[in-house]
Structures are given as structure tokens and as C-alpha cells.
Amino acid sequence: MKPKSRTKKNKTRFVFVTGGVISGIGKGIVASSLGRLLISCGYSIRQIKIDPYLNEDAGTMNPFQHGEVFVTDDGAETDLDLGHYERFTSVPLTKKSNFTSGSVFRSVLDKERNGSFLGKTIQFVPHITDEIQRRILEMAETENPDFLIVEIGGTMGADIEIQPFAEAMRQMALKFKTENRFANIHVVKIDYVFPSDEAKTKPIQHSVRAMLSLGLQPDMLVVRAKRPVEEDNLQKISLFCSIPRSRVVEALDAVNIYEIPLALEKKGLLKATLDIFGIKNKKCGLDRWKKQYKRMLSKKRVVIGLVGKYHNHPDAYISVNEALRHAGAANSVSVKIVPIDSEKPDMMEKLKKVSGIVVPGGYGYRGVPGIIKAIEFARKNKVPFLGLCYGLQIAVVEWCQNVLGWKDAASSEFGLKTDHPVIDILDSQKDLKKLGGTQRLGSYPAEIKKGTLLWKIYLPWHKGKGAIEERHRHRFEVNPAYHQEIEGKGMVFSGVSPSKELVEFIELPEKTHPFFVATQAHPEFKSRFMEPHPLFAAFVAAAGKRQKKRTRKQ
């Protein structure tokens, strides 16, 4: 007689978050907020973002077009919404948490080339839709969360490329609705007619009808609005969209995204979601979240200058901005971030008014001369400085130009003629022909030097062992041929790879500068609203001290 299997039968509930009327409507924030609310009830969650574009991933996309590329521990280059997921829920994501039309098509075509379909005609239905469902179900089966939240990018009923995903979703609804394990939250917006500014619900009605034409009936509507929606309009939406009024949830514009889970809870998002699944009287609460949010709104303010060259896109530095705000909450101060364009003539005037300077990631030579001047200003005037990836590389270039006297010192990435390529491409990167997915990506270890400022900052993480891990996304490194000369002039390599070949962190001794730290990594990707990153927290604390001194002088 066979022993009974102890394997827990998968009971994951699927929540699909879709968008209508227009794109960029806030689906990612709604999905993130719902994740946090479910966690507050004690449920386990996982999240997936589906992007209908044909790129295999977000790695080769220009930040001016698509905003930031978010990187997971296992090296996936993903849509920036995954950053919101991690920041709100503190649940680490993986390569399985984001996929695109391009990756789905490639997988199906690779199987066809390998003969896996035994000569069948390959079609969108069932082959593409089956592959989409396979990826979603694989996450449910391997992780077995209580809830799997799946966000589909784009606009339902309006984008051609979204249709295979809508069909896969319809098939999953057909299968799991009977088990009460499926829900669709559709995010829409109230329209305002010019010039009267009268609120109109008709676009929402059309969006839901577009969903119905795809064989999908939303279970809930999250209605985005710039001002409170009149009850008559909410009743009209409920009536004409065949959705109970209790499941038409108002979502007003917010000044701060961390207010949104609190606002959506108050408007009934969590209760409506649990009601759909027949869950009642669950004890939930966002008390810790509320306290952290209040700390972030402190009247004490610290002004930080963000020196970069992608400021034209509001999402290009989103993880850095959010990590700084998290650090403000950790220090019970509000952080004002001043965007400083390194190519604009007003850069130096702006630098004189801030209490801390951050140089974030980037690529190429454009804007570098200005960034070098900004770093020199921070170093000479003892302004707290934090360099991230590209920021570390240019900080090394500045040091070599102005301290070691090598005026032609540069990165080989810049394409300049130089006898001192102090930043150079990794040997493993030199012969690569493909750009996508070939950088140094994901989590890599570093050993922190005892007695350094960095050792103290990361102590809660390494607990005296000196070993930490951060996420990376780059091709270039501090050239090992120059390590000895750079350190010989006083710069400290406070964190290096286990092989000692790669510089992961630099700093200046505290006796010469209150806070001058840079890292080859992207620590901003590991900062969470409820768990601010220690490096950013320490930087904002140092900037806060300088701010106090400036205030006293004034």
C-alpha cells in the first residue's frame, strides 16, 4: 500500500490586474498596494508583470523611452513596475516574475524548431496562449503562494499585442472561476471634458465593453480620478458595467505613492478583493506602514541634489529617488530631491544649495565633464557624496584627473584617446556581439574592509563577517592596472570582490571627508519602504548633519 502524499494541493488564488481607457494609469501601484494589503492579513503573495512588447526584456530600452530598468537578484532586466512590487511588499522577485511577448514567441518558436510540436501548425491559440498560462501556473506551482497577482501591461481592448494575453487570461478564468480562485481587477479612469471640466464615465463603460468583447467580465473596477467622484457617477459605473457598487473602488490622485495602500484600504480595495473569494472577517492592518509614512512626512527636511543626464523622463531614476525617500523615513526627515542636469549652465549654482550629492547610473560620455565637476565640488567642499555604478566610475576618473594629475584619465567606454584608461571593460565583455542580457547582471558578493565607514554602515547586514551582496548592471570596472596608484593617494577600496580583482566600493577616510562613498553596484534596487537600505540611510543622515550646520549659519 502506497503512503499518502503529503504534498499540499495548490490552492493559489489568481488576481489579474488590467488597465483600460489609457496606458500609464497606475496598474503597477494598484497591484503593489494590493500585495501589501494582502500581506498585512498574513497571506503569502507572488507577483508577475506581463509586458506585451516584442523586446525579449527591458534591458536594451532607452531610459528616455521606457524609464528605469529594474534588476532582480538572479539578473533579470525587467520593467520598472517590479521595483514598485519589491518596494511595497518586500518580496524578492526573480526572472519568472516578468515576461514579454518577445520571450513567449521565442520560446514557442524554439520548441517548433526542435520538433516539440510533432509537425503541428503553430498558432496563437493554443500554442502562444498555452505558453503564457504555463509560465503563470509554474509560478503558482513552484512557489504555492496564497495569492498570485498578475499585471498585464498596456490597454485592454486597444493594443493589438495584448490580445494573446487577454485570451490566456480568459481561458484561466474559465478554469479557475468555478473553484473561486480567479478575479480580475480592471483599472480605469474618469474622463474630464474640456473646458467645463465635467466628469464623464462613458470611457469607463466603453473599456468594460471592450473587455466583454474579449470574453472577460471584470470583477472589480479601480477608478482613477483627480478629485472625489460623485456617488451618482459611481452608481452609474456600477449599473452600466454590471459590477456591484461595493466593488467600484475610487482611487484619487496622491501626492505620495506610499499613501496609496492606506487610501485604497479605506476605499474598500482589500475588503472587495476578499469578498470576491468569499473570505470574511480577516484581521488585517497597516499600522507599521502608517508609522513609517508619518516619519517620511516629517517637517524636518534634507535637500539632496541628483546629478544626472536623464532627467527628462520622470521614471529614469525612480529606484534612486525612492531609496532616498525611504532613507528619509529611516531618519525621520523628508527628503527633497533636486534634479541637476550635468549639461546645464546652472549646475554649480544648484550644487551650492544642496546638502548631499548623488550621481546615479548611466552610460556614455555625454554629460561626463559636468559630473566630474560636481564630484570635485563634493570632494573639495566636504559635501556628502554617494556614487552609484556609473557614479563610482566617474568618481575614480575625477580622482585620477585632479589628485593624481592624469588630466587625460578616462573610461574606455567614453571613446576618448587616453594613456590612462582607469575604467576599462571586463575581459569577459570584450568579444560579445549581443548587447541584451550580457552585462554583469544580478547579485554579486563583496568583502567589506574592517574599520572603514562602509563596515559600520553595512554591519546590520554582514554582522561582523564583512560579506554582503548587491545587485549589478554594468560592463566596465576600475582597471586593475591602476589599483595600487589610486589607493596610494588616499582613496580606500573599502569593498572588493572575493577574488580581490574587482573594486565594489570606494570611500575617502572620515578624517578627510564626512561621507564620500561610491559603489559599483545598484543598492537602490534593494531598498524597501519598510526596510530602507543602510547605505542610503547613512548618506541621508550625513546630509542631514550638513543641513543643520547650514541652517545654523543662515
Sequence and secondary structure as in RCSB ss.txt:
>XXXX:A:sequence
MKPKSRTKKNKTRFVFVTGGVISGIGKGIVASSLGRLLISCGYSIRQIKIDPYLNEDAGTMNPFQHGEVFVTDDG
AETDLDLGHYERFTSVPLTKKSNFTSGSVFRSVLDKERNGSFLGKTIQFVPHITDEIQRRILEMAETENPDFLIV
EIGGTMGADIEIQPFAEAMRQMALKFKTENRFANIHVVKIDYVFPSDEAKTKPIQHSVRAMLSLGLQPDMLVVRA
KRPVEEDNLQKISLFCSIPRSRVVEALDAVNIYEIPLALEKKGLLKATLDIFGIKNKKCGLDRWKKQYKRMLSKK
RVVIGLVGKYHNHPDAYISVNEALRHAGAANSVSVKIVPIDSEKPDMMEKLKKVSGIVVPGGYGYRGVPGIIKAI
EFARKNKVPFLGLCYGLQIAVVEWCQNVLGWKDAASSEFGLKTDHPVIDILDSQKDLKKLGGTQRLGSYPAEIKK
GTLLWKIYLPWHKGKGAIEERHRHRFEVNPAYHQEIEGKGMVFSGVSPSKELVEFIELPEKTHPFFVATQAHPEF
KSRFMEPHPLFAAFVAAAGKRQKKRTRKQ
>XXXX:A:secstr
            EEEEEEE SSSSSSHHHHHHHHHHHHHHTT  EEEEEEE SSSSSSTT  HHHH   EE TT 
 EE THHHHHHHHH     GGGEEEHHHHHHHHHHHHHTTTTTT    IIIIIHHHHHHHHHHHHHHH  SEEEE
EE S TTT GGGHHHHHHHHHHHHHHGGGT EEEEEEEE EEETTTTEEE HHHHHHHHHHHHTT   SEEEEEE
SS   HHHHHHHHHHHT  GGGEEEEE  SSGGGHHHHHHHHTHHHHHHHHTT  S     HHHHHHHHHHT S 
EEEEEEEES TTSTTTTHHHHHHHHHHHHHTT EEEEEEEETTSTTHHHHHTT SEEEE    SSTTHHHHHHHH
HHHHHTT  EEEETHHHHHHHHHHHHHTS  TT EEGGGT   S EEEEE GGGTT    TT SEEEEEEEEE T
TSHHHHHTHHHHTTS EEEEEEEESEEE GGGHHHHHHTT EEEEE TTS SEEEEE  TTT S EEEESS GGG
G  SSS  HHHHHHHHHHHHHHHHHHHH 
